[in-house]
Structures are given as C-alpha cells and as structure tokens.
Amino acid sequence: MEAALFDLDGTLINTERRSLAMWRMLLENHGIEPHEALVRRFMGRRGRDILPEIMPGADALALVEEVMSYADHPGLPDIVPVPGAADLVRQVTEKGSPLALVTSAHRAWALERLAEIGVGELVRTIVSGEDVAVGKPDPSGYLMAASLIGVEPARCVAFEDSLAGIEAAQAAGMTCVAVATTHAPEELAHADLVVPDMSGIEWPLTELDLV
C-alpha cells in the first residue's frame, strides 16, 4: 500500500453525533419527524444529495446553509479527535507516503478541523464535497484524490467510518479500513479491515494486516 486516503468526520474527528443533532433540528423545523433511520441517511453523504430525497422541491443549498447556522446552538455534542488519528497522519507523512483527505464536508470546515487536531500543515491534498459533481457513495472523490497524488487506486488505503464512504472507496478499487466510531463493527464487516479507532495502526499497512 503506497498511499493513505482519509475521510474526516467520524474518521479523524468525532463529529457525527453533533452533525446528526443538527440534521434533526432542521427536519423538526420543517415539520418532518426525525426518526433514527431517516437521520442516519445523512451519515457520510453530502446534505445536498440527501435533502431532495427527503424534501422534494425544496432548495437543498438553502437548507444546507440553514443547518450550518445551527453550529453555535447550545448543547450540541463536542467535537473531539478520534484516538490515534493525528498520530497515524503523522506516521504516513514521516514515512514519505502520499496522503489525501476525501470528505463530504465543505473545504473550510475540513481546514478548520485539521488545524484543530494539529495536522493542518500535513494534509496538502483535499477533495471536499464542493469538488465533485456527485458525492459519496459515488467513487469520484476517491478517484480524484488518487489522481491528484499520483497513485493508482489499487495501491491506496482509504480510512472510512460510514457505509457510503466504504462503498465509495471500494468502488474506486481501493482497500478500505473501516473505523467503528459511528456504526457497529458488524455493519462494517464488508470492509477489508475493521478497527475501533485509529490507535495502534502502524503504517504502512501490509497484506498481513488486512487478513
């Protein structure tokens, strides 16, 4: 494995509980019952891709702006790093391996969060939700990242927490390590490797690590 590609939310930082709380607020404010199965559809995907399915005819981009306006709402869960995530990014950099971030989030959000966990200067290649025509589970974000860093997809390892992200990485032809921060491990069993968090992962991964 020559390169590491990282998702952001749920993989490098624990933000999913906060994000889902904000989506619940949006749905409630528009008279939609935010039951668990509905809210979980947002996990790992761009809001503008999901909202037309839930609220046909609504202005998806305006709704995304609305949900972002809830970011300072009191009582939202804190944003905290995933254990071992920053250390793994540093390992990849120290070994001289290419790396990239592939996220459904906006680039500004990604830059702020990377800086918060101390790896902002290490992650030079970012493919955000704004950079692709179709978001995860479509593989285009991962394929774009592989092209930008000059590594064949088959030689890339993607680290993901969501079902949409795993599907995107595997559709791109990459090995996928699933991080069980937002889903039960058994839900992620179709990934090449499932880990509870990033602690203890040694880079580079070998085929033995994935058996």
N, C-alpha and C positions, 0 to 999 in steps of 0.2 A: 504494500500500500504506500503510495507516494505522497498523497495529499489528504488533508483533513478539511471537511466542509461542515460548518456548524449552523444549526438552527439557533435562534436566540431565545424566544420566550418559551420557558419550560425546559430548555436545554442548558443554556448558560446562566439564565436568571429565572427565578421562580416568580412569575407574574400572572400565571393563568387564573389563579383564584381572584386576583384583582380584576383582570380583564373580563372574566365571566360575570363578576358582580356588576360591572359597568354595562355589559350587554343586557343583563336582567333589568337594570334601571331603564334602559332605552325601550325594551319591549313593554314594560309596565307603563311607561309614559305614553305609549301609543296603543294602549288597551289590549295588549297581547299577553296571555298567560305565559310567564317564562318558566315552563316546566323543564326539568333537567335534560331530557333528550333533545329538546329544541335548543337550549343554550349551548349544549356541548357541540352542536354543529359548527359553532364558530371556532372551535379549537384547531389551531394550526392553519387556518384559512383566512383569506382577506375578507373583511366585512363586506366590501362592495360586491363580492361574489356570492355571498350567502344571503344578504338582505333582499335581493329581488325574488328569491325563492320563498321568503317568509312574508314579505310585504310587497307584492307585485304592484308595479306602477308608482311606487314611492321613489323619491330622489335618493338613491343609495349614497352618493357622495355627501349630500347634506346630512344624512343620518350618521355617517361616519364622523363628520365634524361634530355633530351633536354628542355622540358617545364620547369623543375625546374631550369635550367640555366638562365631562364628569370627573376628570382625572384628579381634581383637587377636592372632591367630595369627602367630607369627614367620614371616618370609619372604614374606608377601603383597606383591604389587606395590604401589608407592606410588600415592597419589592426586595427580595433577598437573593444573593448568589446561590446557584446550585453548587453543593460541595464538590470541590475538586475541579470545577470548570475552568477557572482562571489559570490554575496550575497546568492543566492539560494544554491550554492555548500556548502558554509559555514553553512547555516541552516541545510542542510542534515547531515553534519558532526557533528554539535553541538547536534543534536537530537540522535546521535549514530546510524543512519541508514546506511546500506551499500550503496556504490555508485561505479560506474564504468564509464569509458569513452569507447564509441564504435564508432570508426572513420574509414573512408575510407582512411585517410591520413597515412603517414609514422609515426612511433613512434617518431622519432627525432623531426619532425615538431610539433607533439602533445605536447611533453615535453616542447619545447620552448614556445609555445603559452600559455600553462597552467601556466608556470612561469611568463609570461608577465602580466597575469591578476591576479596573486597573489594566485593561488590555486594549484600550482605545488606539494606542500607537502601534500595536502589533497586528491588528486586523486591517489590512490595507484594501482588500477586495471585498466589497459588499454588494450583493444583489438583493434589493429590497422589493417590497410589494409594488412599488412605483415603477420598477424597471422592467416588468414583464407584462405582456398582454393578458395572460391567464395565470392565476396563482395556483399554489398547491391545491390539490394533488397532481396537477399538471407538472411534468418534469422540466419545463423550460427554464425555471430559475436555477436548478442544479446544472443543467446543461450549459447555461450561460456562464455560471461560475467556473465550471471546468475549462471552458474555452478561455476565459479571462486569465486563469492561472497557468494555462498551457499543459494540462494533464488530462490524459484520456479518462473518461468516466469510470472505466473498469479498474483504474488504479486509484480511485478516490474512496475514502470512507466518509459517509455522512452520519452525523450525530443528530438524532431527532427524538422528540417526545410524543408527537401526535400521529394519529393514523394517517391523516392527509400527508404529513411530511414523510412518513415511511413510504407511502405509496409513490410519492414524487421521486424520492431518492432511488427506489428500486426500479421505477420506470425509466430513470435515466441510466440504468445499468450499473449503479454503484452498490458497494457493500454498505449496509446500514446497521448502525448500533443504536438501539432504542434505549432511551433513558426513562425509567418508570417514575417520573415525577408527577405526571398528570393522568396516567392510566395505570390500571392494574397490570402486572407483568404478563399475565396470561392473555391480555388483549393485544400484547405486542409480540407474541411468540413467533409471528411470521418474519420478524426482523432477523438479521444474521446473528446478533448478539443482544441480549437484554441485560442492562445493568441498573441498579437502584439509583445511582447518581454517577458523577464523574470521578469519584475518589478511587485512587488505586489503579487507574488506567495508565499503562505505560505505552509511550509512543516510540517507534512505530508499532502498530498492530501487525501481527503475523497471522498466517492461516491457522496456526495452532490456537491463537487467542479466540478465533471465531468458531472453533469446533465445540 
